[in-house]
């Protein structure tokens, strides 16, 4: 391989490294604004747009200027997205990817609004073994013998109550 070919191969390798994806973020939805993902931005934006249109309709009914409805729908939604992204960044700080969406899902499942995708058992897990590490199952204890009756005070030893 000539030095010219070697330089060309090195340049191609460097270009390939620049195009390579960031592998630690392959399975994670990318952040678009202060750590807020596209899905979160869509949900917050839709709710904010509906509320801002409602507020604009109230202002329109009070003033008669329909432009307020348009201005509130555009700038109000943008302001809500901006401040919501700052709030979400504070909530997500130091937590793993997907923690926030899992916490919301568990909250909904706890109130019966969604079906849980996780194990939500609260209690003790048992192995079915006793503490002395024998092979006797603790789920089927041995039957106890009935208690012996006190001997009667009669003189005959064979009499039973």
C-alpha positions, -999 to 999 in steps of 0.1 A, spaced: 0 0 0 14 33 -10 15 63 14 -11 81 -8 -35 51 -5 -28 49 32 -37 86 38 -69 81 17 -79 50 38 -72 69 70 -94 98 59 -122 74 50 -119 57 84 -121 91 102 -152 101 81 -168 68 90 -162 74 127 -179 108 124 -210 93 108 -213 65 134 -243 67 157 -239 74 194 -243 38 206 -252 46 242 -284 63 229 -295 39 202 -326 26 221 -335 59 237 -358 86 222 -337 117 215 -342 148 235 -353 180 217 -357 207 243 -340 207 277 -342 169 278 -379 167 268 -385 140 242 -407 143 211 -435 122 226 -436 143 258 -436 175 237 -465 163 216 -486 154 246 -478 186 265 -482 207 233 -516 192 225 -529 198 260 -514 233 260 -529 241 226 -564 231 238 -562 251 270 -547 282 252 -575 280 225 -601 278 253 -585 309 270 -584 327 237 -620 319 231 -628 335 265 -608 366 256 -625 367 222 -659 366 238 -649 394 262 -632 417 237 -645 407 203 -610 404 188 -604 370 173 -566 378 170 -562 372 207 -573 336 202 -546 331 175 -519 349 195 -526 329 227 -527 296 207 -493 302 192 -473 320 219 -491 305 249 -484 269 236 -448 278 230 -444 293 265 -460 263 281 -437 239 262 -406 260 272 -415 260 309 -427 224 309 -394 214 295 -375 232 323 -398 215 348 -393 181 333 -356 186 333 -357 192 370 -379 161 376 -357 138 354 -323 149 368 -303 118 379 -329 93 368 -325 67 341 -341 70 306 -377 60 307 -382 65 344 -407 93 340 -429 75 316 -428 43 337 -437 63 368 -468 77 351 -478 43 338 -475 28 373 -495 57 387 -523 51 362 -522 13 368 -525 18 405 -557 38 400 -572 12 376 -569 35 346 -544 13 327 -533 -23 328 -500 -28 345 -471 -41 324 -449 -46 355 -450 -69 385 -466 -50 412 -467 -76 440 -464 -61 475 -456 -88 501 -432 -116 508 -420 -141 483 -416 -176 496 -395 -204 483 -416 -231 501 -386 -242 522 -382 -242 560 -354 -225 577 -336 -257 586 -329 -262 549 -346 -295 548 -365 -308 518 -398 -307 536 -422 -282 521 -435 -255 544 -467 -254 524 -478 -288 537 -470 -290 574 -472 -323 592 -505 -331 609 -504 -326 647 -515 -354 670 -546 -345 691 -538 -335 726 -540 -363 752 -569 -360 776 -560 -359 813 -563 -393 830 -595 -397 849 -594 -400 887 -611 -433 887 -593 -463 900 -595 -484 868 -565 -476 845 -584 -486 814 -612 -462 816 -611 -433 792 -634 -403 791 
